Amino acid sequence: MAETKASAKGTAPLLNYSKAVAAVEPPNRGAKKGLAIGDFVLRLCALGAALGATVAMGTADQLLPFFTQFLQFEAQYDDFDAFRFFVMALGIVSCYLLLSLPLSIICIIRPLATTPRLSLVIFDSMMAALTIAAGSASASMVYLAHNGNDDVNWLPFCQQFGDFCQSASGAVIGSLLAAALLLIIIILSAFALKRN
């Protein structure tokens, strides 16, 4: 059996690996950068909604004028445990969203990095749960303030404290908007974590 010239020299032809290399393409960097920019913008919007809800609930206060100074009724957010929880929870969420902005900028600069995005998804999920819990608890109190409960003789007091109830209702709407934005951010981050 005759040897070929290439095998005689010890240089056999290599296999064609061009198809295997073509199958493993790098992830789409431009799309991931676009998702990171969208994440940053939505994060800013969620920060505005959460901070606005916190300020609106924290400043909800109304004093009913009566004939004497000794007999006055006042409604404040800290008269209700649910509203107090709301202010603390949304304050924590606002601080988190502010502190997560630099990590979101890192995701814009390095869109292929998975560690910062994964940590953002984990903490965003926790903050979304906290925001939904605070908003739901406060929504139940706002509902009672507007409608009362005849079974336990709780009278609606929003007819007397209209400004207080309006501020509390606006804060609840802001918190639910922040929760919806956080859920959209989580979905965007999940899409950005996909390999292809």
C-alpha positions as protocol buffer text, in pm:
chain_id: "A"
residue {
  index: 1
  type: MET
  ca { x: 0 y: 0 z: 0 }
}
residue {
  index: 2
  type: ALA
  ca { x: 153 y: 327 z: -105 }
}
residue {
  index: 3
  type: GLU
  ca { x: 176 y: 618 z: 135 }
}
residue {
  index: 4
  type: THR
  ca { x: 55 y: 957 z: 29 }
}
residue {
  index: 5
  type: LYS
  ca { x: 286 y: 1250 z: 30 }
}
residue {
  index: 6
  type: ALA
  ca { x: 102 y: 1421 z: 321 }
}
residue {
  index: 7
  type: SER
  ca { x: 102 y: 1117 z: 550 }
}
residue {
  index: 8
  type: ALA
  ca { x: 467 y: 1056 z: 475 }
}
residue {
  index: 9
  type: LYS
  ca { x: 555 y: 1397 z: 611 }
}
residue {
  index: 10
  type: GLY
  ca { x: 330 y: 1352 z: 917 }
}
residue {
  index: 11
  type: THR
  ca { x: 90 y: 1624 z: 813 }
}
residue {
  index: 12
  type: ALA
  ca { x: -244 y: 1462 z: 745 }
}
residue {
  index: 13
  type: PRO
  ca { x: -522 y: 1696 z: 635 }
}
residue {
  index: 14
  type: LEU
  ca { x: -738 y: 1828 z: 921 }
}
residue {
  index: 15
  type: LEU
  ca { x: -1110 y: 1774 z: 938 }
}
residue {
  index: 16
  type: ASN
  ca { x: -1333 y: 2060 z: 832 }
}
residue {
  index: 17
  type: TYR
  ca { x: -1453 y: 2231 z: 1153 }
}
residue {
  index: 18
  type: SER
  ca { x: -1616 y: 2531 z: 985 }
}
residue {
  index: 19
  type: LYS
  ca { x: -1968 y: 2393 z: 1038 }
}
residue {
  index: 20
  type: ALA
  ca { x: -1908 y: 2331 z: 1411 }
}
residue {
  index: 21
  type: VAL
  ca { x: -1768 y: 2681 z: 1460 }
}
residue {
  index: 22
  type: ALA
  ca { x: -2060 y: 2836 z: 1270 }
}
residue {
  index: 23
  type: ALA
  ca { x: -2311 y: 2658 z: 1496 }
}
residue {
  index: 24
  type: VAL
  ca { x: -2166 y: 2824 z: 1810 }
}
residue {
  index: 25
  type: GLU
  ca { x: -2223 y: 3194 z: 1748 }
}
residue {
  index: 26
  type: PRO
  ca { x: -2176 y: 3459 z: 2013 }
}
residue {
  index: 27
  type: PRO
  ca { x: -2498 y: 3592 z: 2167 }
}
residue {
  index: 28
  type: ASN
  ca { x: -2662 y: 3894 z: 2009 }
}
residue {
  index: 29
  type: ARG
  ca { x: -2484 y: 4175 z: 2188 }
}
residue {
  index: 30
  type: GLY
  ca { x: -2696 y: 4456 z: 2042 }
}
residue {
  index: 31
  type: ALA
  ca { x: -3026 y: 4307 z: 2154 }
}
residue {
  index: 32
  type: LYS
  ca { x: -2896 y: 4247 z: 2506 }
}
residue {
  index: 33
  type: LYS
  ca { x: -2771 y: 4604 z: 2523 }
}
residue {
  index: 34
  type: GLY
  ca { x: -3113 y: 4728 z: 2414 }
}
residue {
  index: 35
  type: LEU
  ca { x: -3277 y: 4519 z: 2686 }
}
residue {
  index: 36
  type: ALA
  ca { x: -3032 y: 4661 z: 2940 }
}
residue {
  index: 37
  type: ILE
  ca { x: -3117 y: 5018 z: 2837 }
}
residue {
  index: 38
  type: GLY
  ca { x: -3488 y: 4938 z: 2863 }
}
residue {
  index: 39
  type: ASP
  ca { x: -3423 y: 4787 z: 3207 }
}
residue {
  index: 40
  type: PHE
  ca { x: -3251 y: 5108 z: 3319 }
}
residue {
  index: 41
  type: VAL
  ca { x: -3534 y: 5333 z: 3195 }
}
residue {
  index: 42
  type: LEU
  ca { x: -3802 y: 5114 z: 3355 }
}
residue {
  index: 43
  type: ARG
  ca { x: -3599 y: 5106 z: 3676 }
}
residue {
  index: 44
  type: LEU
  ca { x: -3602 y: 5488 z: 3683 }
}
residue {
  index: 45
  type: CYS
  ca { x: -3979 y: 5490 z: 3625 }
}
residue {
  index: 46
  type: ALA
  ca { x: -4032 y: 5233 z: 3904 }
}
residue {
  index: 47
  type: LEU
  ca { x: -3815 y: 5445 z: 4134 }
}
residue {
  index: 48
  type: GLY
  ca { x: -4029 y: 5749 z: 4060 }
}
residue {
  index: 49
  type: ALA
  ca { x: -4352 y: 5558 z: 4123 }
}
residue {
  index: 50
  type: ALA
  ca { x: -4228 y: 5400 z: 4447 }
}
residue {
  index: 51
  type: LEU
  ca { x: -4081 y: 5724 z: 4580 }
}
residue {
  index: 52
  type: GLY
  ca { x: -4395 y: 5917 z: 4487 }
}
residue {
  index: 53
  type: ALA
  ca { x: -4614 y: 5660 z: 4661 }
}
residue {
  index: 54
  type: THR
  ca { x: -4396 y: 5674 z: 4971 }
}
residue {
  index: 55
  type: VAL
  ca { x: -4407 y: 6053 z: 4988 }
}
residue {
  index: 56
  type: ALA
  ca { x: -4782 y: 6066 z: 4918 }
}
residue {
  index: 57
  type: MET
  ca { x: -4861 y: 5819 z: 5195 }
}
residue {
  index: 58
  type: GLY
  ca { x: -4607 y: 5965 z: 5437 }
}
residue {
  index: 59
  type: THR
  ca { x: -4753 y: 6313 z: 5403 }
}
residue {
  index: 60
  type: ALA
  ca { x: -5119 y: 6203 z: 5415 }
}
residue {
  index: 61
  type: ASP
  ca { x: -5257 y: 6407 z: 5701 }
}
residue {
  index: 62
  type: GLN
  ca { x: -5584 y: 6588 z: 5761 }
}
residue {
  index: 63
  type: LEU
  ca { x: -5721 y: 6775 z: 6059 }
}
residue {
  index: 64
  type: LEU
  ca { x: -6096 y: 6826 z: 6089 }
}
residue {
  index: 65
  type: PRO
  ca { x: -6186 y: 7171 z: 6222 }
}
residue {
  index: 66
  type: PHE
  ca { x: -6438 y: 7181 z: 6504 }
}
residue {
  index: 67
  type: PHE
  ca { x: -6575 y: 7451 z: 6725 }
}
residue {
  index: 68
  type: THR
  ca { x: -6316 y: 7411 z: 6998 }
}
residue {
  index: 69
  type: GLN
  ca { x: -5945 y: 7349 z: 6986 }
}
residue {
  index: 70
  type: PHE
  ca { x: -5975 y: 7076 z: 7244 }
}
residue {
  index: 71
  type: LEU
  ca { x: -6201 y: 6861 z: 7028 }
}
residue {
  index: 72
  type: GLN
  ca { x: -6029 y: 6796 z: 6695 }
}
residue {
  index: 73
  type: PHE
  ca { x: -5999 y: 6484 z: 6488 }
}
residue {
  index: 74
  type: GLU
  ca { x: -5688 y: 6410 z: 6288 }
}
residue {
  index: 75
  type: ALA
  ca { x: -5610 y: 6134 z: 6041 }
}
residue {
  index: 76
  type: GLN
  ca { x: -5247 y: 6043 z: 5973 }
}
residue {
  index: 77
  type: TYR
  ca { x: -5083 y: 5752 z: 5797 }
}
residue {
  index: 78
  type: ASP
  ca { x: -4930 y: 5622 z: 6120 }
}
residue {
  index: 79
  type: ASP
  ca { x: -5276 y: 5575 z: 6273 }
}
residue {
  index: 80
  type: PHE
  ca { x: -5305 y: 5259 z: 6061 }
}
residue {
  index: 81
  type: ASP
  ca { x: -5059 y: 4971 z: 6081 }
}
residue {
  index: 82
  type: ALA
  ca { x: -5109 y: 4884 z: 5713 }
}
residue {
  index: 83
  type: PHE
  ca { x: -5018 y: 5237 z: 5608 }
}
residue {
  index: 84
  type: ARG
  ca { x: -4714 y: 5235 z: 5837 }
}
residue {
  index: 85
  type: PHE
  ca { x: -4602 y: 4906 z: 5677 }
}
residue {
  index: 86
  type: PHE
  ca { x: -4666 y: 5063 z: 5336 }
}
residue {
  index: 87
  type: VAL
  ca { x: -4436 y: 5358 z: 5404 }
}
residue {
  index: 88
  type: MET
  ca { x: -4157 y: 5138 z: 5540 }
}
residue {
  index: 89
  type: ALA
  ca { x: -4183 y: 4881 z: 5260 }
}
residue {
  index: 90
  type: LEU
  ca { x: -4198 y: 5135 z: 4978 }
}
residue {
  index: 91
  type: GLY
  ca { x: -3910 y: 5324 z: 5139 }
}
residue {
  index: 92
  type: ILE
  ca { x: -3702 y: 5005 z: 5128 }
}
residue {
  index: 93
  type: VAL
  ca { x: -3803 y: 4944 z: 4766 }
}
residue {
  index: 94
  type: SER
  ca { x: -3714 y: 5303 z: 4672 }
}
residue {
  index: 95
  type: CYS
  ca { x: -3370 y: 5271 z: 4833 }
}
residue {
  index: 96
  type: TYR
  ca { x: -3313 y: 4940 z: 4656 }
}
residue {
  index: 97
  type: LEU
  ca { x: -3412 y: 5082 z: 4318 }
}
residue {
  index: 98
  type: LEU
  ca { x: -3177 y: 5376 z: 4370 }
}
residue {
  index: 99
  type: LEU
  ca { x: -2890 y: 5147 z: 4470 }
}
residue {
  index: 100
  type: SER
  ca { x: -2957 y: 4910 z: 4179 }
}
residue {
  index: 101
  type: LEU
  ca { x: -2905 y: 5181 z: 3916 }
}
residue {
  index: 102
  type: PRO
  ca { x: -2523 y: 5140 z: 3906 }
}
residue {
  index: 103
  type: LEU
  ca { x: -2563 y: 4764 z: 3858 }
}
residue {
  index: 104
  type: SER
  ca { x: -2805 y: 4833 z: 3576 }
}
residue {
  index: 105
  type: ILE
  ca { x: -2545 y: 5064 z: 3416 }
}
residue {
  index: 106
  type: ILE
  ca { x: -2292 y: 4781 z: 3440 }
}
residue {
  index: 107
  type: CYS
  ca { x: -2540 y: 4564 z: 3246 }
}
residue {
  index: 108
  type: ILE
  ca { x: -2552 y: 4833 z: 2975 }
}
residue {
  index: 109
  type: ILE
  ca { x: -2173 y: 4855 z: 2952 }
}
residue {
  index: 110
  type: ARG
  ca { x: -2122 y: 4476 z: 2962 }
}
residue {
  index: 111
  type: PRO
  ca { x: -2442 y: 4326 z: 2818 }
}
residue {
  index: 112
  type: LEU
  ca { x: -2302 y: 3972 z: 2809 }
}
residue {
  index: 113
  type: ALA
  ca { x: -2227 y: 3959 z: 3184 }
}
residue {
  index: 114
  type: THR
  ca { x: -2474 y: 3729 z: 3358 }
}
residue {
  index: 115
  type: THR
  ca { x: -2377 y: 3770 z: 3725 }
}
residue {
  index: 116
  type: PRO
  ca { x: -2502 y: 4130 z: 3771 }
}
residue {
  index: 117
  type: ARG
  ca { x: -2820 y: 4060 z: 3576 }
}
residue {
  index: 118
  type: LEU
  ca { x: -2891 y: 3742 z: 3774 }
}
residue {
  index: 119
  type: SER
  ca { x: -2844 y: 3924 z: 4104 }
}
residue {
  index: 120
  type: LEU
  ca { x: -3079 y: 4199 z: 3981 }
}
residue {
  index: 121
  type: VAL
  ca { x: -3344 y: 3940 z: 3891 }
}
residue {
  index: 122
  type: ILE
  ca { x: -3325 y: 3782 z: 4237 }
}
residue {
  index: 123
  type: PHE
  ca { x: -3350 y: 4111 z: 4426 }
}
residue {
  index: 124
  type: ASP
  ca { x: -3609 y: 4254 z: 4186 }
}
residue {
  index: 125
  type: SER
  ca { x: -3829 y: 3953 z: 4258 }
}
residue {
  index: 126
  type: MET
  ca { x: -3805 y: 4012 z: 4632 }
}
residue {
  index: 127
  type: MET
  ca { x: -3879 y: 4383 z: 4595 }
}
residue {
  index: 128
  type: ALA
  ca { x: -4176 y: 4312 z: 4366 }
}
residue {
  index: 129
  type: ALA
  ca { x: -4319 y: 4078 z: 4629 }
}
residue {
  index: 130
  type: LEU
  ca { x: -4267 y: 4340 z: 4902 }
}
residue {
  index: 131
  type: THR
  ca { x: -4430 y: 4610 z: 4689 }
}
residue {
  index: 132
  type: ILE
  ca { x: -4731 y: 4392 z: 4607 }
}
residue {
  index: 133
  type: ALA
  ca { x: -4773 y: 4298 z: 4974 }
}
residue {
  index: 134
  type: ALA
  ca { x: -4761 y: 4660 z: 5090 }
}
residue {
  index: 135
  type: GLY
  ca { x: -4992 y: 4779 z: 4814 }
}
residue {
  index: 136
  type: SER
  ca { x: -5245 y: 4504 z: 4880 }
}
residue {
  index: 137
  type: ALA
  ca { x: -5255 y: 4565 z: 5254 }
}
residue {
  index: 138
  type: SER
  ca { x: -5302 y: 4937 z: 5201 }
}
residue {
  index: 139
  type: ALA
  ca { x: -5563 y: 4881 z: 4931 }
}
residue {
  index: 140
  type: SER
  ca { x: -5774 y: 4685 z: 5179 }
}
residue {
  index: 141
  type: MET
  ca { x: -5753 y: 4972 z: 5428 }
}
residue {
  index: 142
  type: VAL
  ca { x: -5843 y: 5227 z: 5161 }
}
residue {
  index: 143
  type: TYR
  ca { x: -6142 y: 5014 z: 5064 }
}
residue {
  index: 144
  type: LEU
  ca { x: -6257 y: 5004 z: 5428 }
}
residue {
  index: 145
  type: ALA
  ca { x: -6208 y: 5379 z: 5458 }
}
residue {
  index: 146
  type: HIS
  ca { x: -6425 y: 5441 z: 5152 }
}
residue {
  index: 147
  type: ASN
  ca { x: -6697 y: 5179 z: 5209 }
}
residue {
  index: 148
  type: GLY
  ca { x: -6678 y: 5071 z: 5572 }
}
residue {
  index: 149
  type: ASN
  ca { x: -6805 y: 4734 z: 5693 }
}
residue {
  index: 150
  type: ASP
  ca { x: -7163 y: 4700 z: 5812 }
}
residue {
  index: 151
  type: ASP
  ca { x: -7104 y: 4358 z: 5970 }
}
residue {
  index: 152
  type: VAL
  ca { x: -6869 y: 4498 z: 6234 }
}
residue {
  index: 153
  type: ASN
  ca { x: -7014 y: 4852 z: 6243 }
}
residue {
  index: 154
  type: TRP
  ca { x: -6711 y: 5020 z: 6086 }
}
residue {
  index: 155
  type: LEU
  ca { x: -6829 y: 5339 z: 5931 }
}
residue {
  index: 156
  type: PRO
  ca { x: -6666 y: 5486 z: 5619 }
}
residue {
  index: 157
  type: PHE
  ca { x: -6472 y: 5794 z: 5717 }
}
residue {
  index: 158
  type: CYS
  ca { x: -6364 y: 5921 z: 5375 }
}
residue {
  index: 159
  type: GLN
  ca { x: -6664 y: 6153 z: 5368 }
}
residue {
  index: 160
  type: GLN
  ca { x: -6509 y: 6346 z: 5655 }
}
residue {
  index: 161
  type: PHE
  ca { x: -6139 y: 6294 z: 5569 }
}
residue {
  index: 162
  type: GLY
  ca { x: -6155 y: 6338 z: 5192 }
}
residue {
  index: 163
  type: ASP
  ca { x: -5803 y: 6476 z: 5142 }
}
residue {
  index: 164
  type: PHE
  ca { x: -5647 y: 6202 z: 5353 }
}
residue {
  index: 165
  type: CYS
  ca { x: -5828 y: 5928 z: 5160 }
}
residue {
  index: 166
  type: GLN
  ca { x: -5737 y: 6087 z: 4828 }
}
residue {
  index: 167
  type: SER
  ca { x: -5367 y: 6089 z: 4919 }
}
residue {
  index: 168
  type: ALA
  ca { x: -5382 y: 5731 z: 5044 }
}
residue {
  index: 169
  type: SER
  ca { x: -5563 y: 5613 z: 4729 }
}
residue {
  index: 170
  type: GLY
  ca { x: -5306 y: 5784 z: 4506 }
}
residue {
  index: 171
  type: ALA
  ca { x: -5023 y: 5622 z: 4701 }
}
residue {
  index: 172
  type: VAL
  ca { x: -5178 y: 5277 z: 4658 }
}
residue {
  index: 173
  type: ILE
  ca { x: -5213 y: 5333 z: 4283 }
}
residue {
  index: 174
  type: GLY
  ca { x: -4848 y: 5445 z: 4267 }
}
residue {
  index: 175
  type: SER
  ca { x: -4733 y: 5134 z: 4451 }
}
residue {
  index: 176
  type: LEU
  ca { x: -4924 y: 4903 z: 4219 }
}
residue {
  index: 177
  type: LEU
  ca { x: -4772 y: 5086 z: 3922 }
}
residue {
  index: 178
  type: ALA
  ca { x: -4425 y: 5034 z: 4073 }
}
residue {
  index: 179
  type: ALA
  ca { x: -4503 y: 4664 z: 4122 }
}
residue {
  index: 180
  type: ALA
  ca { x: -4614 y: 4629 z: 3760 }
}
residue {
  index: 181
  type: LEU
  ca { x: -4295 y: 4799 z: 3641 }
}
residue {
  index: 182
  type: LEU
  ca { x: -4087 y: 4567 z: 3857 }
}
residue {
  index: 183
  type: LEU
  ca { x: -4259 y: 4266 z: 3704 }
}
residue {
  index: 184
  type: ILE
  ca { x: -4185 y: 4398 z: 3354 }
}
residue {
  index: 185
  type: ILE
  ca { x: -3821 y: 4451 z: 3457 }
}
residue {
  index: 186
  type: ILE
  ca { x: -3802 y: 4088 z: 3576 }
}
residue {
  index: 187
  type: ILE
  ca { x: -3942 y: 3964 z: 3244 }
}
residue {
  index: 188
  type: LEU
  ca { x: -3692 y: 4177 z: 3048 }
}
residue {
  index: 189
  type: SER
  ca { x: -3405 y: 4047 z: 3258 }
}
residue {
  index: 190
  type: ALA
  ca { x: -3519 y: 3689 z: 3204 }
}
residue {
  index: 191
  type: PHE
  ca { x: -3514 y: 3745 z: 2828 }
}
residue {
  index: 192
  type: ALA
  ca { x: -3167 y: 3901 z: 2854 }
}
residue {
  index: 193
  type: LEU
  ca { x: -3040 y: 3597 z: 3045 }
}
residue {
  index: 194
  type: LYS
  ca { x: -3128 y: 3368 z: 2756 }
}
residue {
  index: 195
  type: ARG
  ca { x: -2820 y: 3246 z: 2573 }
}
residue {
  index: 196
  type: ASN
  ca { x: -2943 y: 3300 z: 2215 }
}
